[in-house]
Amino acid sequence: ALEEFSALARQYPQAVDLKLAIAQAQRALGQLGEAKRAAEEAVQLDANNLSVLAELGDIHAEQGNFREALQVYRQLEAKRPKDPRILNNVAYALLESKGDLN
């Protein structure tokens, strides 16, 4: 599936959903660096896409980069302040960082 998504993304470089699908597939395969790059490309195309932002935050968290994850989750929280998944992710990033976000 990843090869097909990548081929389509080359044909349609502005397709945010394809970039997101690539990031999700790469994360599922444990290719976190590549997943991060794909998610960042998707954010550049549409910085207001909540699914893309959530994926990028989750990738940061999975990499252990809780400061970066929290920054992304806070962006999401600003857009959807009562969303329980987002609030959970903010709390998780704070907990895992033990409050040390430097």
N, C-alpha and C positions, 0 to 999 in steps of 0.2 A: 504494500500500500504506500509506503514511504516513497518508493521510486516513482509511482504514478503521481502522487502529490507533487513531488519535485519537478517532474516533467510538466505538469499543468502550471506550476508556479513560474516556470521559465516562459511559458506561453502567455501567462496572465500575471505579470509581476506586480500589479497593483491590487491583486485579490487578497484581501485581508484574511478571509476565511481559509484560504489555502495555506497561508503562512501559519495561521493558528493550528490547522490540522497537522502541518509538518512539525511544529513545536510539540504538540501533544504526542505524536507518534515517536519523535525522538526522545522525549522524556520517558515514555513507556519502555523504550529500549535501553534506557540508562545513559543516553547520549546527552548529558545535561548541558555541556558547552554548546553543542550544536542547537539544542532546544532553546537555549537562552538567546542565541543569535537570531533564530527564526522568530521568536517572540518579540525581540527588540525591533526587528524589521517590521513586524505587524503593528507594533506601537507607533513606529514612525509613520506608517500609513494611516492609522486611525487611533489617536491617543485617547479617544473617548469610548473605545470599545471595551465594555466591562469584561467580556470573556477573555480578551487578549490580556488585559491588565491582570486579571485573576491568574491566568496561566503564567505570566511573567513572575508574579509574586510567589506562586507555588514553586516555580523553578528555583528562584533565589532561596526559598526556605529549604528545599530539598538539597541544595548545595551547601546549606549551613550558613548562608549569608543573610542573617536575620535582620540586619540593619536595612539592607536593600529591600528585603521582603516587606518590612514594616513600612517603608516609604511608599511602596506600591499599594499595600493594603490600606494605608491612610488615604491615598488618592481615591480608592474605591469607597472607603467609608464616607468621604466627603460627598460622593455622588449618591450613595445609598446608605444613609446613616443608621437605618434600622434593620439592615439585612443581617440575619443571624450568622450566615456563613462568613461574611466579611468580618463581623465582630469577633467571631471565633478565631479567625486567622490573625487578627490584630493581637488578641490575647495570647495566642500560641507563639507568635514572634516575640512578644514581650517576655513570656515565660522562658522560652528557649534561650534568649539572650541574657537571662537573669537580670534584666534591666540595664545591662551594659551595652549601649548602642553606639559606642565610640569606635 
